[in-house]
Amino acid sequence: MNLPSATQVIVFYILCEQVTSMSKPVSYVTMDERTNLLYMLVGEETEIIVDREGGWQFL
């Protein structure tokens, strides 16, 4: 089981705080153990990934 990096967790927390402040629910969260990417589904269609270095992008 791979754990997210500290930077990944901090960026993930900031993103969660930002999307929930816009009244968007975080519907699903998982970590892909093959790529070490954190995956977040916001609402029903917005997907965000966070890499180990803290970089993030919409899918």
Summary of the structure (lengths in Angstrom):
residues: 59
radius of gyration: 10.8
end to end distance: 24.4
largest distance: 32.5
contacts: 141
relative contact order: 0.25
helix: 27%
strand: 36%
